[in-house]
Amino acid sequence: MAGMTELWRQQADNLIASVSLSSIGDRIAFGSWDNYVYLYKRSGDLAWKKKTEDYVSGVDISAEGDIIVAGSFDRNVYLLNAKGEEVWKYDTRDFVRSVAVTEEGKKVLAGTWNGDLILLNKDGKALWTKRLPGNVLTVDMDREGNLLAAGSMDKKVRTFDASGKELWSFETGGYVSRVRVSADGNFIVVGSRDTFVYFFERNGNLLWKFKTGGLITGLAVSDMGENVTVGSHDNFIFHLEKLGKLLWVHRTEGEIWDLDSTDLGNIIAIGTKQKLGYLMEQPDAVDERLAYLDKVFEDVKGLGADVTEAGKSLEKAKDLKGGKDLEGLTESVQNASRTLEKARGDFLRSKANEALMALEEELGKIDNKDVTMLDLLIKRARELYDEKRYDRVSKLCKRGLELIPQLPELVEEALVEEKEPEPQDDEASKEVRKAERTLAAVEKTGVDLTEAKDLLGQAQKELESGNMDMAKEMAQEAIKSANSSKAGPAPPGEKKGPDPMLRAISAIEAELGDAKGEDADAVRDFLTQARGAFGEGEKDMAADFVGQAKELVAKIKEEAAKAPKEEGKKVQKRKVKKEEVERCPKCGKKVRPEWTSCAYCRATLK
C-alpha cells in the first residue's frame, strides 16, 4: 500500500489535544491547550476559531460538520454552530476531559475529571449524570446515542444504554485512554495505557486485541467496524481491518495526542504535542475498502442470501471511485456495508427461526413429561436469538435435535456445553495441541522459536481462561510463526540457512540484547510484527517493520554512546530539577515540566 500523503499542517500555540472529522472530511475540528477550538476546511483554510477560558481537552463534530461540541478545563461543555457561534454551554463543575455528539447533534456526552458521566440533550439540559469510580478520560456513543461508552483512570471501560443503565465493563492493563463506538453501535474499540487496542462486540465479547509500542492516544473506527485506525505515543499510526489484521503502518513526525478518520479511511487528521495539526490522505484506502466489501459480498452470496441491493450499491461506489463526489461515494459504500450486513442478518435469522421451530416441534412429540432441561435449552436458544447471535442459535438447535434420541442425560450435557460450546472447546484444544507438536518438531532444527513459544503460552492461558476463540487464534499464530522460522529445502549438497529476513530479525535481536526502555520495547514489538507479517507472506510489510526496528536500534546505540560522557553530578542535578516540578505545591498532583500553572487547581508553578 502507498504511504500517506500530507495535505497540510496548521500551527497552534500549544499542543493539540483533540481532533474530529466530519463524515467525508470536509470539516476538521482541533481542540488545543492554547484554549481555542479551531475549525478548518478541507482546503486548509481556517473557517473560524473560538476561545474558551482554559485548555480545550475534547472536541467532536457531527457527521455533516454543522455542529461542534468542545470540552474545556474551564469546566464547561460548549455547543457551537457551523459559524462558530455559541449555541449553549453547560457547567459540569469540574474539568471536562472528553466529549461526544450524535450524528445529528441531538445528544451530547461528556466525561469529567471527578468521574462524572453526563448526557445532555440538544438544548444543553442534563438528561442524567452518573458518578464513575475513576476519572473519566474518554467517552463516545453510536450515531443515535443508544449505546454509550466511557473509559476511566481505574483501567475500566464501561458501556451504558440511553437511560444510563450500565451494560458491561472490562478491565484493561492500564488506564483507558481512548474509546470509540462504531456508528451502528455494534462494535466498541478501546485503547489503553497497557499499549493494547481491544475490539469488542456490542455485548462485551472481546474479538481481538492488538499490541502497539506505546500508550494509545488516538482511535477511529469506521461506521460498521470494518476498519480501525490507531495512534500511539511511539509516533506510529496503525490501520487494522475488522478481524484485527494489520493493513499498514505509518510513522509520524510528532508525538500523537489524538487522531480521527473519515468512514472510508482515506482522510486522517492528527493532533500532536508539537502544536501541529495535520491532515493526511491515504490514497489506497478506498480501493482497500471496496476489496473488503467484494469479499464480504461473495461470502454473503455464498450463504444463499439475497445480495441484489448490496450489489447495486457496491457497483455505484466503484463507478464513483476517483471522482469528486466524496459524499456520494461515502454514501454508496455505507449503503453497501449496511445492505450486506442486513442480508447476512436476515438470512441467519431466518435459518435460526427455522431451527428453533424444528426443535420445538420435535420436543412437542416427546411423551416424557419431565422436560425441564429441554425447556432450559429452548430458553437459552431464545436468549441467543434475542441477542441476534443467530449462528449460535442454529448450532444449538441442531445439537439439541441430534441429542433428543438420547434423552434425558445428554440433553442436560448439551445445555451445559452450549454455555461453553463443546465443539469450539474441542477445536481450540486441538489447535493448541497441534501447536505444541509443531513447536516441538521445529525446535529440533535449532531455529529460534522465542516468538512462537510466547504465542503458544498466550494460547494456553486463553484456553485455561475459557476464551476459546482467542486460544484457537493464538495457537494458529504460534504455528505460523514456527513454520516461518523453518529453513526451506536445500539443494543437493548445499546446506540452506534461514530466510534473509529472519536472519535480519535475529541480528537485530542480538544487537539489541537486554536493552531496557520504551525504545527497546518498541524494537521488540516491531520485530514481533515483522515475524508475523513474514509468516503471512507480507514481505514488504515485514521489511518495513525491520527497517523501523533498525532505526530505533541506531538511536539507542547513539544515546548509549553519549551516556558515559555525562557527569554523575549533572545527572543528579537534572533529577532534582525534575522532582521540583513533578507535583503541584498546592494540590500535590503530578504536573508536567512545561506547565506554567497547575491544570488541576490553577496554582502558579513557574
MOBELMO-V616839 format. One record per residue. N is the residue number from 1. RES is the residue in one letter. SS is DSSP state (alpha for helix, beta for strand, coil for the rest). D_LAST is the distance of its C-alpha to the last C-alpha in Angstrom with 1 decimal. Layout:
# MOBELMO-V616839
N & RES & SS & D_LAST
N & RES & SS & D_LAST
This chain:
# MOBELMO-V616839
1 & M & coil & 47.8
2 & A & coil & 46.2
3 & G & coil & 42.5
4 & M & coil & 40.2
5 & T & beta & 39.9
6 & E & beta & 36.8
7 & L & beta & 37.7
8 & W & beta & 34.5
9 & R & beta & 30.7
10 & Q & beta & 28.2
11 & Q & beta & 24.6
12 & A & coil & 21.9
13 & D & coil & 18.4
14 & N & coil & 16.9
15 & L & coil & 18.8
16 & I & beta & 22.1
17 & A & beta & 22.3
18 & S & beta & 25.9
19 & V & beta & 29.1
20 & S & beta & 32.6
21 & L & beta & 36.0
22 & S & coil & 39.1
23 & S & coil & 42.3
24 & I & coil & 43.4
25 & G & coil & 40.0
26 & D & coil & 40.6
27 & R & beta & 37.4
28 & I & beta & 34.0
29 & A & beta & 31.0
30 & F & beta & 27.4
31 & G & beta & 24.5
32 & S & beta & 21.0
33 & W & coil & 17.4
34 & D & coil & 17.4
35 & N & coil & 19.2
36 & Y & beta & 22.6
37 & V & beta & 25.9
38 & Y & beta & 28.0
39 & L & beta & 31.7
40 & Y & beta & 33.5
41 & K & beta & 37.2
42 & R & coil & 38.9
43 & S & coil & 39.3
44 & G & coil & 35.5
45 & D & coil & 35.6
46 & L & beta & 32.9
47 & A & beta & 34.8
48 & W & beta & 32.0
49 & K & beta & 28.3
50 & K & beta & 27.2
51 & K & beta & 23.8
52 & T & coil & 22.6
53 & E & coil & 19.9
54 & D & coil & 17.6
55 & Y & coil & 17.8
56 & V & beta & 21.4
57 & S & beta & 22.2
58 & G & beta & 26.0
59 & V & beta & 28.8
60 & D & beta & 32.5
61 & I & beta & 35.4
62 & S & coil & 39.1
63 & A & coil & 41.8
64 & E & coil & 42.9
65 & G & coil & 39.4
66 & D & coil & 40.0
67 & I & beta & 37.7
68 & I & beta & 34.0
69 & V & beta & 31.9
70 & A & beta & 28.2
71 & G & beta & 25.9
72 & S & beta & 22.4
73 & F & coil & 19.5
74 & D & coil & 20.6
75 & R & coil & 23.4
76 & N & beta & 26.1
77 & V & beta & 28.7
78 & Y & beta & 29.9
79 & L & beta & 33.4
80 & L & beta & 33.9
81 & N & beta & 37.2
82 & A & coil & 38.2
83 & K & coil & 37.1
84 & G & coil & 33.6
85 & E & coil & 34.6
86 & E & beta & 33.3
87 & V & beta & 36.3
88 & W & beta & 34.5
89 & K & beta & 31.4
90 & Y & beta & 31.3
91 & D & beta & 28.8
92 & T & coil & 28.3
93 & R & coil & 26.2
94 & D & coil & 23.7
95 & F & coil & 21.7
96 & V & beta & 24.3
97 & R & beta & 24.2
98 & S & beta & 27.5
99 & V & beta & 30.4
100 & A & beta & 34.0
101 & V & beta & 36.8
102 & T & coil & 40.6
103 & E & coil & 42.6
104 & E & coil & 43.8
105 & G & coil & 40.8
106 & K & coil & 42.7
107 & K & beta & 40.2
108 & V & beta & 36.4
109 & L & beta & 34.7
110 & A & beta & 31.2
111 & G & beta & 29.3
112 & T & beta & 26.4
113 & W & coil & 23.8
114 & N & coil & 25.8
115 & G & coil & 28.9
116 & D & beta & 30.8
117 & L & beta & 33.1
118 & I & beta & 34.3
119 & L & beta & 37.2
120 & L & beta & 37.6
121 & N & beta & 40.6
122 & K & coil & 40.9
123 & D & coil & 40.4
124 & G & coil & 37.1
125 & K & coil & 38.8
126 & A & beta & 38.0
127 & L & beta & 41.0
128 & W & beta & 39.6
129 & T & beta & 36.5
130 & K & beta & 36.3
131 & R & beta & 33.9
132 & L & coil & 33.5
133 & P & coil & 32.6
134 & G & coil & 29.4
135 & N & coil & 26.5
136 & V & beta & 28.2
137 & L & beta & 26.6
138 & T & beta & 29.5
139 & V & beta & 32.6
140 & D & beta & 35.6
141 & M & beta & 39.3
142 & D & coil & 42.6
143 & R & coil & 43.9
144 & E & coil & 45.5
145 & G & coil & 43.0
146 & N & coil & 45.5
147 & L & beta & 43.6
148 & L & beta & 39.9
149 & A & beta & 37.6
150 & A & beta & 34.2
151 & G & beta & 32.2
152 & S & beta & 29.9
153 & M & coil & 27.6
154 & D & coil & 30.8
155 & K & coil & 32.2
156 & K & beta & 34.8
157 & V & beta & 36.0
158 & R & beta & 38.2
159 & T & beta & 40.6
160 & F & beta & 42.0
161 & D & beta & 44.8
162 & A & coil & 44.6
163 & S & coil & 45.2
164 & G & coil & 42.2
165 & K & coil & 44.5
166 & E & beta & 43.0
167 & L & beta & 45.2
168 & W & beta & 43.9
169 & S & beta & 40.8
170 & F & beta & 40.1
171 & E & beta & 37.6
172 & T & coil & 36.1
173 & G & coil & 34.6
174 & G & coil & 31.0
175 & Y & coil & 29.0
176 & V & beta & 30.6
177 & S & beta & 28.3
178 & R & beta & 30.9
179 & V & beta & 34.2
180 & R & beta & 36.7
181 & V & beta & 40.2
182 & S & coil & 43.0
183 & A & coil & 44.2
184 & D & coil & 47.5
185 & G & coil & 45.9
186 & N & coil & 47.7
187 & F & beta & 44.9
188 & I & beta & 41.4
189 & V & beta & 39.0
190 & V & beta & 36.2
191 & G & beta & 33.3
192 & S & beta & 31.7
193 & R & coil & 29.1
194 & D & coil & 32.2
195 & T & coil & 32.7
196 & F & beta & 35.9
197 & V & beta & 37.1
198 & Y & beta & 39.7
199 & F & beta & 42.4
200 & F & beta & 44.2
201 & E & beta & 47.2
202 & R & coil & 47.1
203 & N & coil & 48.6
204 & G & coil & 45.9
205 & N & coil & 48.0
206 & L & beta & 45.9
207 & L & beta & 47.5
208 & W & beta & 45.4
209 & K & beta & 42.0
210 & F & beta & 40.5
211 & K & beta & 38.0
212 & T & coil & 35.4
213 & G & coil & 33.1
214 & G & coil & 29.8
215 & L & coil & 28.2
216 & I & beta & 30.0
217 & T & beta & 27.7
218 & G & beta & 30.5
219 & L & beta & 34.0
220 & A & beta & 36.8
221 & V & beta & 40.4
222 & S & coil & 43.4
223 & D & coil & 45.4
224 & M & coil & 47.8
225 & G & coil & 45.8
226 & E & coil & 47.6
227 & N & beta & 44.4
228 & V & beta & 40.9
229 & T & beta & 38.0
230 & V & beta & 35.2
231 & G & beta & 31.8
232 & S & beta & 30.1
233 & H & coil & 26.9
234 & D & coil & 29.1
235 & N & coil & 29.3
236 & F & beta & 32.9
237 & I & beta & 34.8
238 & F & beta & 37.9
239 & H & beta & 40.8
240 & L & beta & 43.2
241 & E & beta & 46.4
242 & K & coil & 47.5
243 & L & coil & 48.9
244 & G & coil & 45.7
245 & K & coil & 47.1
246 & L & beta & 44.5
247 & L & beta & 45.6
248 & W & beta & 43.0
249 & V & beta & 39.6
250 & H & beta & 37.3
251 & R & beta & 34.3
252 & T & coil & 31.4
253 & E & coil & 29.1
254 & G & coil & 25.8
255 & E & coil & 24.5
256 & I & beta & 26.2
257 & W & beta & 24.4
258 & D & beta & 27.6
259 & L & beta & 31.0
260 & D & beta & 34.1
261 & S & beta & 37.7
262 & T & coil & 40.8
263 & D & coil & 43.7
264 & L & coil & 45.5
265 & G & coil & 42.6
266 & N & coil & 43.2
267 & I & beta & 39.9
268 & I & beta & 36.5
269 & A & beta & 33.1
270 & I & beta & 29.9
271 & G & beta & 26.2
272 & T & beta & 23.9
273 & K & coil & 20.3
274 & Q & coil & 20.8
275 & K & coil & 20.8
276 & L & beta & 24.6
277 & G & beta & 27.4
278 & Y & beta & 30.8
279 & L & beta & 34.3
280 & M & beta & 36.7
281 & E & beta & 40.5
282 & Q & coil & 42.6
283 & P & coil & 46.1
284 & D & coil & 48.0
285 & A & alpha & 46.6
286 & V & alpha & 49.4
287 & D & alpha & 52.1
288 & E & alpha & 50.5
289 & R & alpha & 50.5
290 & L & alpha & 54.1
291 & A & alpha & 55.3
292 & Y & alpha & 53.8
293 & L & alpha & 55.6
294 & D & alpha & 58.8
295 & K & alpha & 58.7
296 & V & alpha & 58.1
297 & F & alpha & 60.9
298 & E & alpha & 63.3
299 & D & alpha & 62.3
300 & V & alpha & 62.8
301 & K & alpha & 66.0
302 & G & alpha & 67.2
303 & L & alpha & 66.9
304 & G & coil & 69.4
305 & A & coil & 67.1
306 & D & coil & 67.5
307 & V & coil & 65.0
308 & T & alpha & 66.7
309 & E & alpha & 64.0
310 & A & alpha & 61.2
311 & G & alpha & 63.2
312 & K & alpha & 63.4
313 & S & alpha & 59.6
314 & L & alpha & 59.0
315 & E & alpha & 61.4
316 & K & alpha & 59.9
317 & A & alpha & 56.4
318 & K & alpha & 58.0
319 & D & alpha & 59.6
320 & L & alpha & 56.3
321 & K & coil & 54.4
322 & G & coil & 53.3
323 & G & coil & 53.8
324 & K & coil & 51.4
325 & D & coil & 52.0
326 & L & alpha & 49.0
327 & E & alpha & 49.4
328 & G & alpha & 53.0
329 & L & alpha & 52.3
330 & T & alpha & 49.6
331 & E & alpha & 51.9
332 & S & alpha & 54.8
333 & V & alpha & 52.8
334 & Q & alpha & 51.6
335 & N & alpha & 55.2
336 & A & alpha & 56.5
337 & S & alpha & 54.0
338 & R & alpha & 54.8
339 & T & alpha & 58.5
340 & L & alpha & 58.7
341 & E & alpha & 56.8
342 & K & alpha & 59.1
343 & A & alpha & 62.2
344 & R & alpha & 61.1
345 & G & alpha & 60.3
346 & D & alpha & 63.6
347 & F & alpha & 65.6
348 & L & alpha & 64.1
349 & R & alpha & 64.3
350 & S & alpha & 68.0
351 & K & alpha & 68.7
352 & A & alpha & 66.9
353 & N & alpha & 68.9
354 & E & alpha & 72.1
355 & A & alpha & 71.3
356 & L & alpha & 70.6
357 & M & alpha & 73.8
358 & A & alpha & 75.7
359 & L & alpha & 74.4
360 & E & alpha & 75.1
361 & E & alpha & 78.6
362 & E & alpha & 79.4
363 & L & alpha & 78.1
364 & G & coil & 80.3
365 & K & coil & 83.3
366 & I & coil & 82.7
367 & D & coil & 85.2
368 & N & coil & 83.2
369 & K & coil & 81.7
370 & D & coil & 79.0
371 & V & coil & 76.4
372 & T & alpha & 73.2
373 & M & alpha & 71.5
374 & L & alpha & 72.6
375 & D & alpha & 71.1
376 & L & alpha & 67.8
377 & L & alpha & 68.0
378 & I & alpha & 68.6
379 & K & alpha & 65.8
380 & R & alpha & 63.4
381 & A & alpha & 64.6
382 & R & alpha & 64.1
383 & E & alpha & 60.5
384 & L & alpha & 59.8
385 & Y & alpha & 61.5
386 & D & alpha & 59.3
387 & E & coil & 56.3
388 & K & coil & 57.7
389 & R & coil & 58.1
390 & Y & alpha & 61.6
391 & D & alpha & 62.1
392 & R & alpha & 61.7
393 & V & alpha & 64.1
394 & S & alpha & 66.8
395 & K & alpha & 66.3
396 & L & alpha & 66.6
397 & C & alpha & 69.6
398 & K & alpha & 71.3
399 & R & alpha & 70.8
400 & G & alpha & 72.1
401 & L & alpha & 75.2
402 & E & alpha & 75.8
403 & L & alpha & 75.6
404 & I & alpha & 77.7
405 & P & alpha & 81.0
406 & Q & alpha & 79.6
407 & L & coil & 78.7
408 & P & coil & 77.5
409 & E & alpha & 75.7
410 & L & alpha & 74.1
411 & V & alpha & 72.8
412 & E & alpha & 70.6
413 & E & alpha & 69.5
414 & A & alpha & 68.7
415 & L & alpha & 66.5
416 & V & alpha & 64.5
417 & E & alpha & 64.1
418 & E & alpha & 62.9
419 & K & alpha & 59.9
420 & E & coil & 59.1
421 & P & coil & 61.3
422 & E & alpha & 63.9
423 & P & alpha & 64.5
424 & Q & alpha & 60.8
425 & D & alpha & 60.6
426 & D & alpha & 63.5
427 & E & alpha & 62.1
428 & A & alpha & 58.7
429 & S & alpha & 60.4
430 & K & alpha & 62.7
431 & E & alpha & 59.9
432 & V & alpha & 58.1
433 & R & alpha & 61.3
434 & K & alpha & 62.0
435 & A & alpha & 58.6
436 & E & alpha & 59.3
437 & R & alpha & 62.7
438 & T & alpha & 61.3
439 & L & alpha & 58.6
440 & A & alpha & 61.2
441 & A & alpha & 63.5
442 & V & alpha & 60.9
443 & E & alpha & 59.4
444 & K & coil & 62.8
445 & T & coil & 62.3
446 & G & coil & 59.5
447 & V & coil & 56.7
448 & D & coil & 53.1
449 & L & coil & 52.8
450 & T & alpha & 49.3
451 & E & alpha & 48.1
452 & A & alpha & 51.4
453 & K & alpha & 51.3
454 & D & alpha & 47.7
455 & L & alpha & 49.0
456 & L & alpha & 52.1
457 & G & alpha & 50.1
458 & Q & alpha & 48.1
459 & A & alpha & 51.4
460 & Q & alpha & 52.9
461 & K & alpha & 49.9
462 & E & alpha & 50.2
463 & L & alpha & 53.9
464 & E & alpha & 53.5
465 & S & alpha & 51.0
466 & G & coil & 53.5
467 & N & coil & 51.5
468 & M & alpha & 54.7
469 & D & alpha & 53.6
470 & M & alpha & 50.5
471 & A & alpha & 52.7
472 & K & alpha & 55.2
473 & E & alpha & 52.6
474 & M & alpha & 51.0
475 & A & alpha & 54.4
476 & Q & alpha & 55.4
477 & E & alpha & 52.3
478 & A & alpha & 53.1
479 & I & alpha & 56.6
480 & K & alpha & 55.3
481 & S & alpha & 53.0
482 & A & alpha & 55.8
483 & N & alpha & 58.2
484 & S & alpha & 55.9
485 & S & alpha & 55.6
486 & K & coil & 59.3
487 & A & coil & 61.0
488 & G & coil & 63.4
489 & P & coil & 67.2
490 & A & coil & 68.1
491 & P & coil & 71.0
492 & P & coil & 74.1
493 & G & coil & 73.6
494 & E & coil & 69.9
495 & K & coil & 67.1
496 & K & coil & 64.2
497 & G & coil & 60.6
498 & P & coil & 57.8
499 & D & coil & 56.6
500 & P & alpha & 54.4
501 & M & alpha & 51.5
502 & L & alpha & 51.7
503 & R & alpha & 52.0
504 & A & alpha & 48.8
505 & I & alpha & 47.0
506 & S & alpha & 48.4
507 & A & alpha & 47.5
508 & I & alpha & 43.8
509 & E & alpha & 43.9
510 & A & alpha & 45.3
511 & E & alpha & 42.8
512 & L & alpha & 39.9
513 & G & coil & 41.4
514 & D & coil & 39.2
515 & A & coil & 35.8
516 & K & coil & 33.0
517 & G & coil & 29.9
518 & E & alpha & 29.3
519 & D & alpha & 30.9
520 & A & alpha & 33.9
521 & D & alpha & 34.3
522 & A & alpha & 34.2
523 & V & alpha & 37.0
524 & R & alpha & 39.1
525 & D & alpha & 38.6
526 & F & alpha & 39.7
527 & L & alpha & 42.7
528 & T & alpha & 43.7
529 & Q & alpha & 43.5
530 & A & alpha & 45.5
531 & R & alpha & 48.3
532 & G & alpha & 48.5
533 & A & alpha & 48.8
534 & F & alpha & 51.4
535 & G & alpha & 53.3
536 & E & coil & 53.6
537 & G & coil & 54.8
538 & E & coil & 51.6
539 & K & alpha & 51.6
540 & D & alpha & 49.5
541 & M & alpha & 46.7
542 & A & alpha & 47.1
543 & A & alpha & 46.8
544 & D & alpha & 43.6
545 & F & alpha & 42.1
546 & V & alpha & 43.4
547 & G & alpha & 41.9
548 & Q & alpha & 38.4
549 & A & alpha & 38.9
550 & K & alpha & 39.9
551 & E & alpha & 36.8
552 & L & alpha & 34.5
553 & V & alpha & 36.7
554 & A & alpha & 36.4
555 & K & alpha & 32.6
556 & I & alpha & 32.7
557 & K & alpha & 35.1
558 & E & alpha & 33.0
559 & E & alpha & 29.9
560 & A & alpha & 32.2
561 & A & alpha & 33.7
562 & K & alpha & 30.3
563 & A & alpha & 29.3
564 & P & coil & 31.7
565 & K & coil & 30.4
566 & E & coil & 27.0
567 & E & coil & 26.9
568 & G & alpha & 26.5
569 & K & alpha & 24.3
570 & K & alpha & 21.8
571 & V & alpha & 21.9
572 & Q & alpha & 21.1
573 & K & alpha & 18.1
574 & R & alpha & 16.7
575 & K & alpha & 17.6
576 & V & alpha & 15.8
577 & K & alpha & 12.5
578 & K & alpha & 13.2
579 & E & alpha & 14.0
580 & E & alpha & 10.8
581 & V & coil & 9.0
582 & E & coil & 12.4
583 & R & beta & 12.5
584 & C & coil & 10.8
585 & P & coil & 11.3
586 & K & coil & 13.0
587 & C & coil & 15.3
588 & G & coil & 15.4
589 & K & coil & 15.6
590 & K & beta & 14.7
591 & V & coil & 11.8
592 & R & coil & 11.6
593 & P & coil & 9.6
594 & E & coil & 9.3
595 & W & coil & 8.0
596 & T & coil & 5.2
597 & S & beta & 7.2
598 & C & coil & 9.9
599 & A & coil & 13.1
600 & Y & coil & 15.2
601 & C & coil & 14.3
602 & R & coil & 11.7
603 & A & coil & 9.5
604 & T & beta & 6.0
605 & L & coil & 3.8
606 & K & coil & 0.0
